[in-house]
Amino acid sequence: MAKTIVLFSTKGGVGKTLISANLAVAIAEKKKVLLIDADLDVVGDAAKMLNLNAGKSLVDVMYLLKKKREFFIDDFIVECDKNLSFISAILKPQEGDHFDPSLIKNIFPLLQDKYDYIIIDGGGAFSESLVRFFDEANLLLMITTPDILSVYQTKWALDTLQSLNFPLKMTKVILNRAESLASINWREIQTVFPCEIIVKIPSEGKIAMLSINKKVPLIKEFPSSRIAVTLKNFAKECIDKDIFLEHQQLEDIKIEVKKKEELWKKMGLIEMLGPRGTREEKEEDQVIFLKQRIHQELIKSLDLKRIDLETFSQSKKIKGLREQAERFVNEFLAKETHSLVGSIEIRKKLSKEIIDEALGLGPLEDLLRDEEITDIMVNNKNAIFIEKKGKIELTTKRFISNEQLKTIIDRIIAPLGRRIDESSPYVDARLPDGSRVNAIIPPLSLTGYALTIRKFRKEKFISEELVTLESLTAKMGKFLEACVLSRKNMIVSGGTGSGKTSVLNVLSSFIPDNERIITIEDAAELKLDQIHWVRLEARPPNIEGKGAVSIRELFRNSLRMRPDRIIIGECRGAESLDMLQAMNTGHDGSMTTVHANSTGDIIVRLDSMILMSGVELPIRALREMIASAIDLIIHTARLSDGSRKIVQITELAEMRDDMHINLRDIFAFQQKGVDSKGKVIGEFKPTGYIPTFFEDIKSKGISISKDIFQP
C-alpha cells in the first residue's frame, strides 16, 4: 500500500513545487512514485518542471466515477520515467469548478497498490480539496522559508491543522533557503513551531532557476549540488526510516481527539471549534451559562468589585477570600439540579474554575502549578499555548471572555503600580513567585489581549544537574568552574529560551563566598547562594511616565559599590559599552548574557548595540575593546527535541587583523542526527585547542588537566 506525502504552504514563493517535483524524482530512483499536482490555484507548474504534456486529469477521472463507467486509471497517468508517473488535478483554471473534493477518497484506492509512494503538491489555502488530500496522507510536509512572514503563516497553518484534528505526529516542516543572508536562524524558528523541522534545504537560487528554465529536475541536472544532495538524503530517510503514520494510527488518534473534545464540550469547559480553526462562542451552552451565573452571584456576595486590586497580591487575605468563595460556590452547586453537575468530580472542577476566575488567574492557575511548564503564551482568549519539556503545545484551557483576560492582566500588574490601556498598551511585570510577565493589548495586538509568562524555577540548576540533563559534560563543567575562579570575563549567548539564565546561574555558583557580587537585571531571575550579594533591578516608568531607572544607570552606580564581580542579567543596549570598559579596567570575572545566533554573531551584536546607543567610535576601536575585555563566550541553543545544550565554548583569542577577532572553539556539540523518537543524537567534543589563558589558570593554584582538551 502506497505511502502518501502532501507538501503544502500557505505562502507563495517558498519553493513548494520545486521541492515536490525533485523529491518525487529522488524517491523514484529506488521506488515506484506517482506525483500529483493538486494545486488548484496555480495550474501546470509541476508539469512544466518535468517537461510533460498531460492530456488528462483527475477531473476526467471524477467525471467517469460520477457516471459510474468502467475505466483504467493508467489511461489518465503520464509515465515520466521508469519509476515516476504524473497526473494533474486540473489542466486549466476553469476546470476547478468541476473538481469534486468528495470523490478524492474514491480515487486513492485505484492508486494505492500501483505505487510505493504518492507525492502530492498541495495548494496554499485550507480548501475542502486540500483537507481531503490530507485525509489520505501518512505524512504532511509544510514548506516555509526563514523570513518573518513565512514563519508567521506557517505557525498559523500548524495551529489550524491541530484544530482540524490532524495530529502533530504526522506533520513536519521543511525549511527552504535555510542559509540565505539576513534570514532568521533555524533554531529560533524551531522554538516557534510545535513540530520538527525535518529538512533544512540550503540556498542555491541560481541552480534552482537554471533547472526550472531548462525544465529538468535539479536532482538530474545538478546531482552534486547541495540542494540535490539534501533532497536525496531526505528521500533515503523517507524510504529507510519509519517517519510515516499508518492510516489506522491516524484514525485512532483522530477518534481519541474527537472523544476528548466531545467530553469537554459536554462539560462546557471549552468552546466549539469553528471552520478554519476559529472558535465560535456558544452562549447557549448551559454549563457556561451556569458558570457565568455563579460567577456573578459570587461577585455580589463577596463584593469583589470593591476589593482593591493590591489585595490579590496578599496571600493571607486571598486565602480567606478563597475559603469564603468555596463555601458559597459549593452551597450554590448543591442546590443546582442540572444533570451535568450531578457528578461530584464535575462539581469540584466547576467550583475550582469559578474561584480561580474570580480570585486567581483563571485558567492559568493549573498551568502555573505545573512544574514541567516553563512558558505560558496566551495569544487571545481562545488560544493558550505552553512550553513543556522544550515542546510548544496548544492547551484545552480557555478564557470565558476578553473581559476576563483583561481582568487577569490588571490583577497581575496593579499591585506593582502599573497600568495597561490604550495610552500604555504594553507592560512588563512580575508575579509574586518571580515569574516574568509581558502583556500587550489592542490596538497594538491585532489578535486580542496577549499575555506571556516565563515561569520562575524555584530551585536553581547546579552544574551536576546540567550534566545529568546532557546540557554539558563534567569536563566542560570543570573547565567553566576554573574560568570563573580565575576571574575570566564571560558572555553567555543564545536564542530565546535556550537556557542562558540557567547557565549564568550555574557560573555564578562557582564564585567564592568571600567576594562581593552585584547583579543587575531587568527582571530579577538570578539566584545566588553567596551571602555577600547585592541585587539590583531596573525600574520602568510609573503611570506618569517618570521615575525609570535603566540598567546602564544601575551599572554605573554599581562601580561605586566596591564590587568584586558584576553580573548583568542581559545586555541590550548602551550598557554594553560600560560593561566592556569595566572589564578592561579591573573588574575581572564579570558576566552577562546576550541574544545571538552564534558565537560569531556576538561581535557584530556588541558593535551594533554600542553604535545604536549614539556612541561614535571606529569599528576597529570597538573590536580591540571587545577582544581585550572578553575571554570566553558560552553559546547555548535549544535543539529540535526541546533539549537545551551548551553547543560551543569559545575563546576570543586575539585580533586577526584590523577588523576581525580570532574565535577559537574549545568545546563544541556535534549533532549527528535524530532518533526514531525525535531525540537529537550527538556528542560534546573538545576541539584539541588549549586556551591561551590555561597557564594563568594553573598559576592561580586551580587544578585542571590539559587532558580535558584532548579530542
FINU-911521 format. One line per field, with one value per residue (C-alpha): y, x, z. Coordinates in steps of 0.001 Angstrom, whole numbers, plus 524288, in hexadecimal, padded with zeros to 5 digits. Each point is the difference from the previous one (the first is absolute). Layout:
<sites>
Y <- c(Y_...)
X <- c(X_...)
Z <- c(Z_...)
</sites>
This chain:
<sites>
Y <- c(80000_80D1D_809C6_80D6D_80CF3_80D3F_80BEA_80D2B_80E11_80B26_809B7_8008C_80076_7F6C2_7F585_7F64F_7FACF_7FF83_7F7DB_7F74C_7FCCB_7FD94_7F7E8_7F773_7FE75_7FCB1_7F590_7FA8C_7FC26_7F47C_7FF39_80138_80DBC_80782_80EDF_806E8_80E94_80374_80EC2_8052E_80E41_7FF36_7F6A2_7F89A_8039F_7F20F_7FB34_80AF3_7FC99_7F1FB_80438_7F86A_801AD_7FA18_7FD90_7FB7D_8035A_7FBCD_807BB_7F63D_7F4BE_80678_80163_7F14D_7FCFB_80847_7F956_7F2D1_7FBC7_7F613_80508_7FD57_80A20_7FDA8_80688_80D09_7FF89_804D8_7F7A7_80903_7F62E_7F1CA_801CE_80D84_802D6_80C93_804DB_80D87_80370_80992_80467_80D61_809A5_7FF05_7F15D_8035E_8015A_7F1C2_7FA9E_7F8B7_7FE81_7F5B2_7F685_800A4_7F4AA_7F7D8_8028F_7FBE0_7F185_7FFA0_804A5_7FA09_7F2CC_8054E_80883_7FFC4_80EA5_80A65_80DF0_80ABA_80E12_80647_80D71_80BBE_801FE_7F754_7FC7B_7F3ED_7F9EE_801A1_7FAB3_7F41E_7FD64_80137_7F54E_7F6AB_8037E_7F918_80BDF_80EAF_80874_80EAA_80820_80CC8_80980_80707_80D1D_805A3_7FFB8_7F1D0_7FBDC_8070B_7F9A7_7F29A_80167_80396_7F467_7F673_8051D_7FE4F_7F1F6_7FCFC_80620_7F764_7F405_7FCC6_7FB28_806B0_7F278_7FFC1_80DEA_80473_80CB8_801B1_80C76_80492_809EC_7FCF4_80725_80C38_80CF3_807AC_7F41C_7FBFA_7F54E_7F2AD_7FD72_80C42_7FB85_7F26C_805E6_805FB_7F384_7F4E2_7F5DF_7FC87_806B6_7F352_80596_80C7B_80276_808F4_80C38_7FDF6_80904_7FFE3_7F12C_7FF70_80A3B_7F940_7F2F9_8066A_8070E_7F39C_7F837_7F5B0_7FC0D_80504_7F254_7FBE7_80C98_80376_7F339_804DF_80CD9_801DB_8008C_7F33A_7F925_804C4_7FB49_7F2EA_7FE10_80358_7F6A6_7F55F_80363_7FEE8_7F270_7FACA_80627_7FE94_80E30_7FCE4_7FDCD_7F4A3_80308_7F80C_807AC_80CA2_7FB75_7FBBB_80D2A_80797_7F7CD_8025A_80EA5_800A3_7F821_8090B_80C2B_7FAEE_7FD65_80DB6_80624_7F8ED_80584_80D80_801E2_80342_80689_7F95B_80020_8072E_7FF28_802F4_7FF31_80B93_7FDE5_80443_80441_7F743_80877_7F631_7F5BE_7FD24_7FD6D_80CA5_80714_7F961_80405_80DFD_8005B_7FAD7_80925_80BD9_7FB91_7FDEB_80DBC_8058C_7F768_8035A_80DC8_7FCF5_80C42_8085E_7F859_8072E_7F916_8004C_7F666_7F589_80049_7FDBB_7F15E_8004E_80863_7F7F2_7F365_80524_80489_7F2BD_7F8ED_808DD_7FE4B_7F12D_7FF30_808AF_7F89A_7F29C_8043D_80565_7F38A_7F76F_806A3_7FEA5_7F4F6_8009E_7F25D_8043A_803B0_7F38A_7FA54_80387_800B5_80985_80842_800B7_803BE_80A76_80541_800F3_806A9_809FA_80389_800B1_80944_80879_80095_7FA3C_7FFE6_7F7F4_7F529_8035E_7FB15_7F19A_8037B_8080F_7F491_7F659_7FFE5_7FA11_80BEE_80AA4_809C3_803A1_80757_805A0_8043F_803C9_7FB6D_7F37F_7FC18_7FCC8_7F977_7FA6F_7FB8C_7F316_7F815_808D2_7FDC7_80A12_7FB0B_8055E_7FDBF_7FDB1_80BA0_80BD6_80D07_80256_80D80_80AEE_806FD_7F4A7_7FFF2_80ECA_7FE69_7F5E2_8092A_80B34_7F6CD_7FD1E_80DDA_80889_7FC56_80452_80D9D_7FD60_801C2_7FB6B_80738_8061B_80AA3_7F5E6_7F379_7F71F_7FD3E_7F786_7FADC_7F500_7F64C_7FE64_7F39B_8077A_7FB67_80A0B_8056D_807CF_8049E_80740_80417_805D9_80849_7FAFB_7F1C9_7FD0E_7F294_804BC_800A0_7F8B0_7FB8B_7F91C_7FA22_7FAD2_7F7B1_80160_7F368_7FE6B_7F8D4_80463_7F675_7FB35_7FB6D_7F18C_80141_805BD_7F48B_7F692_8075B_7FE9C_80EBC_7FEF4_7F62F_7FF06_8044F_80C15_802FB_7FE8B_80930_80A53_7FF4E_8024D_80BBC_8060A_7FDBD_80603_80BF8_7FEEC_80939_7F838_801ED_7F5E1_800E6_7F940_8018A_801EC_7F4BE_7F9A0_7FFC3_80BFD_803EA_7F206_7FF61_80D5B_7FAEB_7F43A_80894_808FE_7F44B_7FE4F_80DA0_7FF3B_8040B_80A9C_8082C_80B35_7FD67_809FC_7FB36_8093A_7FB61_804B0_7F58A_7F917_7F1C8_7FD25_7F7A5_8006B_7F90C_8091D_808A6_80BCC_802A8_80CEA_7FEA4_80B8E_80081_80A26_807A2_8035C_80D3B_80206_80351_80E0D_7FB0C_80424_7F96F_7F631_7FADF_7F8EC_7F4DD_8098C_8092A_7F4A8_7FB0C_80D25_800BA_7F227_80441_8087C_7F497_7F943_7F3E1_7F41E_7FACE_80699_7F754_80603_7F79C_80429_80A55_8067B_80D96_80ABF_7F8CE_7F6FD_80AA6_802A0_7F172_7FEAC_80BC8_7FA5F_7F2CC_8070F_807F3_7F615_7F9F3_7F26F_7F47E_80774_7F8DE_80300_7FA12_804A5_7FB9F_7FA8E_7F4C4_7FBE5_80392_80779_80823_804CD_80935_80631_800A1_80756_8093E_8032C_801B6_809B4_8078A_800A3_80644_80BFD_7FD78_803B4_7F6F9_7F9A7_7F192_7FCB9_806A4_7F891_7F30A_8024A_80339_7F3A3_7F769_80504_7FFFE_7F2D0_7F32E_7F602_7FE63_7F4FA_7FDC3_7F920_7FAC3_7F939_7F480_7F9F8_7F643_80B07_7FD3B_80B60_7FE83_807AE_7FE1F_807F6_804FB_80986_80857_80D93_7FD95_80C36_809D3_7F8FB_80CAA_80DD6_7FBD3_7F1C3_7F906_7F21A_7F70A_7F29C_7F550_7F87A_7F708_7FDE1_7F78F_7F81D_7FBCB_7F354_7FE2F_7FD6E_7F2D1_7F9F7_80712_80D48_800A1_806D9_7F708_80633_801C3_80A74_8004B_807BA_80590_7FE06_80EA4_803F4_80DA0_80A50_802BC_7F1DB_80315_80B93_7F6A2_7F6E1_80B4B_80366_7F290_7FAC5_7F196_7FCD0_7F63F_80256_7F2BB_805B7_80745_7F3C6_7FB07)
X <- c(80000_8058A_804E6_7FA65_80703_7F954_808CF_7F960_801FA_7F6B1_809F0_803E3_80DE9_805DF_803F6_7F4FC_7FED2_80EB6_801B4_7F435_804AB_80E25_7FC5A_7F7A0_80B75_8094E_7F71A_7FD5F_80E60_7FCA2_7F12C_7F3F6_7FA6E_7F3F3_800B0_7F2D0_7FF34_7F495_801D4_7F310_80464_80CF2_7FDE9_80A67_80C9F_8039C_7FE07_808AF_80AEA_7FFDA_7FE0F_7F340_7F3C7_7F4DD_7F3D8_7F6F4_7FDB8_7F929_7F420_7FE9C_800CC_7F5A7_7F6EB_80086_7FE32_7F3BA_7FAE4_8039B_8072F_80B02_80DB1_80E72_806BA_80CB3_7F9E2_7FFF0_80DDF_80C2B_80C40_80BA4_80A9B_801E0_7FAB5_7F9B4_7F214_7F812_7F200_7FA7B_7F39C_7FBFB_80601_7F977_7FB76_7F1DE_8000A_800D1_7F138_7FEB2_8099A_7F7E6_8075E_7F681_80501_80E40_7FDBF_7FAFA_80C03_80A6B_7FC13_8029D_80DFB_80445_8048B_806AB_80A2A_80912_7FEBF_7F627_8056E_7F5B2_80360_7F4EC_7FA04_80202_7F28E_7F8E0_7F5AD_7F785_80855_80CB1_7FA11_7FAD3_80DBE_804D7_7F64C_806FE_80DBA_80993_808E4_7FDB0_80BA5_7FE67_8096C_804F3_80B37_807CD_7F904_7F647_7F432_801FE_80272_7F398_7F7E0_805A8_7FD2E_7F1F1_7FECF_80552_7F63D_7F52C_80429_7FEE0_7F28B_7FBF7_80442_80C10_809E0_80D34_80648_7FD09_804B6_80DF3_805E6_80975_80807_803CB_80AE5_804B9_80CEC_7FBEF_805C7_7F86E_7F771_7FB3C_80825_7F965_8015C_7F808_7F5B6_7FF7B_7FC26_7F3EF_7FB14_7F998_80594_80D78_80762_80382_807F4_807E3_80209_80B93_7FF2F_80438_7F701_80800_7FFC2_7F174_7FCF6_8086C_7F934_7F294_8038C_805B3_7F3F5_808D5_7FF45_80C0E_801B0_803E6_805C1_80846_8013F_80BAA_7F9B9_7FD14_7F151_80065_80827_7F6DF_7F3DF_8065D_80356_7F216_7FAB6_80893_7FA9D_7F214_8032C_80877_7FA21_7F297_7FB9E_7F25A_7F3B1_7F7CE_7F1E0_7FAED_808AC_7FAAC_7F202_80265_80620_7F4E5_7F5C6_806B2_800D3_7F1A0_7FBFA_807B1_7FA5C_7F219_801E7_80549_7F551_7F599_805FC_80049_80E4A_80482_7F945_7FC90_809EA_7FB0B_804AB_80E61_803C0_7F7F0_7F818_7F1CB_7FA84_7F4C9_7F871_7F4F4_808AB_7F91B_80BFA_8068C_7F370_80084_80E1D_7FD0E_7F40E_8078A_80B3A_7F709_7F991_80D71_80451_7F3BD_8011F_80E40_7FF04_80BF8_7FED7_80311_80C19_80CBD_80803_80BD3_7F8C0_80241_80EA5_7FE19_7FFE0_7F912_7F4A9_7FE84_7FFD3_7F4AD_7F89E_801D3_7FA6E_7F403_7FE73_80140_7F522_7F71D_80259_7FE44_7F322_7FB5E_803A2_7F997_7F303_801F0_7F831_80631_803B8_80D9C_803F1_7FB12_80DB8_8082E_80C4A_7F9C1_7FAFA_80DAB_80590_7F5B1_801D2_80EB7_7FEEA_7F604_80860_80C52_7F8F8_7FABA_80BF4_80B9C_80568_7F4F4_803FA_80E5F_7FFE9_8020D_80A7C_80777_7FFC2_80567_80EBB_802EA_7FA69_80A1A_7F835_7F19F_7FBF8_7F250_7FDC3_7F1E2_7F4D2_7FE70_80E2F_808D8_80CE2_80A44_80DF8_801E0_80C99_804C1_7F40B_7F56D_7F1FE_7F233_7F852_7F172_7FF60_7F7D4_7FBD6_7F15A_80160_8095A_7FB72_80473_80D6E_80123_7FC4C_80ABB_80A12_7FB83_800A4_80E51_804D3_7F7C4_80759_80C9B_7FAAB_7FEE9_7F4BD_7FC59_7F698_7FFB6_8097A_80971_7FCA6_80B20_80673_80A5A_7FD60_80310_7F7BC_80246_807FD_8092E_7FA3B_801EC_7F3BD_7FDC8_7F28E_7FBF2_7F251_7F8E9_80244_80E12_7FBC3_7F738_7FBEF_7FAC9_805C6_80D0B_8071F_80D2E_80536_80DE3_7FEF9_809B0_806C0_7FF8F_80CF2_80BB3_80796_80D2A_80B0F_7FDC5_7F195_80360_80940_7F4D6_7F734_80AC0_80132_80EC4_80A45_806EC_80CBA_7F95F_7FA82_80D7E_805D9_7F562_801FE_80E9A_7FCFF_7F703_809CA_80AE8_7F748_7FE2E_7F606_7F516_7F434_7F52F_7F956_7F46D_7F234_7F36F_7FD72_80D2B_803E4_808D9_7FB4E_80120_80E24_802C0_7FA80_80917_80BCC_7FCB8_7FF94_80EB6_80316_806C3_7F7DB_80994_7FDEF_7F638_7F684_7F6DC_7F599_7F881_7F3BE_7F3F2_7F7EB_80671_8026B_80DA8_800EC_80CB9_80375_80B0E_7FDC4_80769_7F629_7F969_7F48C_7FC3C_7F44C_7FCC9_7F372_7F65A_7F928_7F416_7F23A_80448_80B74_80A26_8095C_80630_80D74_8075F_809D2_80A6B_7FD73_80055_80CA5_806A6_7FB5D_804D9_80DEF_7FF60_7FBA6_80D4D_7FC1C_808B9_7F6EF_7F592_7F5CA_7F661_7F416_7FFBF_806F9_7F6A8_80528_8093D_803DD_80816_80A59_8006A_80161_80B6E_806C9_7FE3A_80556_80BD7_80260_80147_7F288_8044C_7F6D4_7F417_7F534_7F40D_7F6F6_7FD80_7F5FE_8074A_7FF21_80E3D_80CD2_803EF_7F393_803B7_80A56_7F6A5_7F557_808C5_80445_7F1F6_7FB49_80AD6_7FECC_7F119_8012C_805F7_80E47_808CF_80BBA_80730_7FD12_80E5F_80003_7F3C2_805A8_80C9C_7F81B_7F7CB_80BFE_8071E_7F3EF_7F98F_80701_7F563_7F2FC_7F6F1_7F5A7_7F344_7F56C_7F2F2_80018_7F4EC_7FC76_7FE70_80CCB_808BF_80E9A_80CA2_803AE_80C96_80A15_80895_80BC0_801DD_80E51_80580_7FDD3_8024D_8012D_7FAE8_7F1C6_7FED4_80141_80528_7F5AE_804EF_7F67A_80481_7F42C_7F4F0_7F3D0_7FF81_7F254_7FFCE_7F188_7F2E3_7FB10_7F298_7FA4A_804CE_80B26_80C28_80BD9_80D4C_80B8B_80802_80DF8_80C1E_80628_80E07_80234_80603_7FBC8_80A97_7FCB1_80226_80CF0_7F995_7F5E1_80AD4_807ED_7F491_80084_7F3E7_80138_7FC96_80611_80363_7F9F5_7F249_8032B_80417_7F632)
Z <- c(80000_7FBE9_809F2_7FD0A_80251_7FE6F_7FE78_801F4_80432_802D0_7FA75_7F1B9_7FB15_80A13_7F615_802A1_7F21C_7FDBF_80C5A_7FCF6_7F236_803D0_80BF6_7F725_7F682_80B39_805DD_7F269_7FEEE_808DC_8010B_7F74F_801AC_7FB85_80061_800C6_7FD20_808F8_8000E_7FAC0_800A4_7F89F_7F4A7_7F854_80725_803C2_7F204_7FABC_8097C_7FB0D_7F1B6_7FED7_7F7C6_807BD_7F7D0_80AE1_80E36_80C7C_7FB85_7F4C8_809A8_8088A_7F452_7FD77_80E70_80054_7F3C1_80626_7F3C5_7FFB3_7FCD9_80223_80888_7F87D_7F414_80743_8052B_7F8EB_80133_80236_8029A_80391_80DE0_7FF5B_7FB98_80007_80024_801FC_80773_7F554_7F324_7FEE3_80A7C_7FB45_80317_80E65_800B9_7FBC2_809F7_80A2B_80CF7_804E2_7F57E_8043E_8096C_7F479_7F79A_809BF_800A9_7F152_80244_80CF2_7FAE9_7F3D0_806BC_80BA6_80242_7FC18_80098_7FFD5_7FCCE_807D0_7FF1B_808BB_80605_809C1_7F5F6_800BC_7F53C_80785_80C90_7F884_7FAFB_80E13_803B2_7F6CA_80493_808F2_800D2_7FEA2_7FC49_80230_7F7BF_805CA_7FE66_80AAA_7FF3C_80997_7F6DB_7FC2B_80E1A_80469_7F536_80314_80E86_7FCD2_7F6B1_80A38_80A05_7F5FF_7FD46_80E81_800BA_7F482_807FA_7F7E6_80A17_800DE_7FF1F_7F170_7FD4F_7FD4F_7FB02_7F4A8_80134_7F25A_7FD81_80DB4_7FEA9_7F895_80436_80A66_802AC_80D6E_80648_7FECE_80EA4_802CE_7F630_80616_80D1F_7F99C_7F99D_8079F_7F69E_7FACC_7F506_7F926_7F4A8_7FE4A_7F17D_7FCF0_7F7A2_7F1E2_7F862_7F392_7FEEB_8030C_7F592_7F5B5_8022F_7FF0A_7F36A_7FA0B_8043C_805E4_80E68_80725_805CA_7F234_7FAA2_80BEB_807B0_807F6_8042F_80E6F_7FD55_7F878_80A5F_80AD5_7F8BE_7FCD2_80E4E_803D9_7F5A9_805E6_80D79_7FAC9_7FAD2_80B11_80C31_8060F_7FF36_7FAFA_807E8_7FB2B_7FC7F_80B6E_80961_7FA53_80187_80E1F_80367_7F9B0_80705_80D15_7FD5F_7FC6F_80BFB_808E9_7F988_80136_80E83_8027A_7F7C1_807DD_80C5F_7F9E1_80332_7F227_7F4B5_7F347_7F4F7_7F430_7F1D1_7FCFB_80E4E_8051D_80C5F_8001C_80CF4_8040A_80991_80007_8064D_80CCB_80834_7FBB7_80380_80D3A_8024E_7FC39_808E3_80BD2_7FCE3_80041_80CA9_80611_7FC50_80676_80C0C_802E6_7FA69_7F7C1_7F7B1_80BD7_803C6_7FD43_7F586_80901_808C3_7F5AB_802CF_80EA0_80295_80D47_7FB4A_7F3A6_807E0_80843_7F3E7_7F968_80BDC_7FFCD_7F160_800D3_80A15_7F7C9_7F320_8064E_8061A_7F2FB_7F8AC_80A66_7FCFA_7F154_7F9D4_7F27A_7FB39_7FBAA_80DE7_80637_8006F_80C02_7F796_7F670_80B68_805AF_7F2C7_7FDD0_80DCB_7FE49_7F2BA_804B7_80BD4_7F7BB_7F6BF_80AF3_808DB_7F8CB_7F24F_7FA43_7F68F_80233_80E1A_7FC90_7F60D_809FB_8099C_7F615_8027B_7F2A3_7F904_7FD94_7F7CB_7FEE3_7F3B0_7FED7_7F1E3_802A9_808A7_7F829_7FDB8_80B8B_7FC89_8092A_7FEF5_80704_7FFA8_7F50F_7F759_7FD0F_8001E_7FFD7_80C96_801CF_80941_7FC24_805B6_80091_7F9D8_7FC8D_80C48_80872_7F976_801C9_80E69_801D8_7F9E5_808E5_80BA1_7FD02_7FD79_80925_80C97_7F936_7FD62_7F169_7F69F_7F272_7F71E_7F26C_80422_8059B_7F89A_8047C_80CFB_80686_80DA2_8095F_807A5_80EB2_7FD72_7F6F4_7F30D_7F524_7F97A_7F38E_7FBBE_7F3B5_7FC0C_7F443_7F811_7FFEB_800CA_7F47B_80523_80D25_80D98_8004A_80C38_80124_80CA7_80173_80C41_80B01_803D5_80EC5_800B4_7F816_7F78E_804BA_7F736_8030C_7FC7C_7F2B0_7FDD9_80344_7F671_7F5B4_7FE8B_80194_8046E_80D11_7F95D_7FA7C_80D80_80613_7F5D2_8021D_80EB3_7FE0F_7F743_80A41_80B01_7F7CB_7FD96_7F159_7F9D3_7F9AD_7F747_7FF3C_7F2BD_7F9AD_7FAFD_80794_8096D_7FD6A_80E6D_800FB_80D98_8050B_7FB66_80605_80CE9_7FF4C_7FD0B_80B61_80944_7FE01_80554_80D5C_80BDE_80425_7F3AA_7FF1B_7F4CB_7F9F8_7F681_7F714_7F8F7_7F8D9_806C3_80B82_7FC2E_80506_80C43_8079F_80C9E_803CE_80BED_7FAA4_7F51F_7FC78_7F6BA_7F744_7F6E3_7F5A3_801DB_7F52C_7FFAE_808A2_7FB63_7FD4C_7F7E3_80A00_80965_7F6A7_803BF_7F528_800C8_7FB46_80B7F_8098C_7F9FF_80187_80E06_802C2_7FCD5_80C35_80874_800BE_7F83B_7FE35_7F594_7F7D1_7F984_7F658_7FD3E_7F1BE_7F7EA_7F67F_7FD66_80444_80C6D_7F73F_7FE73_80EAE_80296_7F670_805F6_80DB0_7FBB6_7FA7B_80C5B_80AD6_8018D_7FBDC_80155_7FB1E_7F8C1_7F7CC_7F5C9_7F215_7F5F1_7F434_7F651_800E4_8067C_7F3C7_800A5_80D95_7FA8E_7F63E_80A56_8098D_7F515_7FC6E_80E0F_802DB_7F333_800CF_80D6E_7F960_80335_7F498_80018_7F4AA_7FE4E_801DF_80D64_803E1_7FB91_80785_80C28_7FE68_7FDAB_80C0A_808DE_7FD64_8022A_7FD52_7F8FE_80444_7F589_8035D_7F703_800BB_7F699_7F830_80AC9_809DA_80706_803CA_7FE97_8009B_7F1BE_80001_809AA_7F894_80357_7FA4B_7FD58_7F97D_7F516_7F322_7F83B_800A1_800B1_80407_80CF7_7FFDB_80618_8042B_80435_80C05_8011B_7F638_7FEE2_7F376_7FBF8_7F857_7FDB2_80655_804D6_7FD79_80BCC_7FB75_809E7_7FB10_7FEB3_801E9_8090C_80697_7FB31_803BA_7F3B9_8048F_80140_80D0F_8044E_800AF_80E44_80440_806A7_806D7_805B6_804B6_805C8_808CC_80640_7F915_7FCF9_7F1F0_7F6A6_7F1BB_7FD29_8002F_7F35B_7F89E_7F5C8)
</sites>
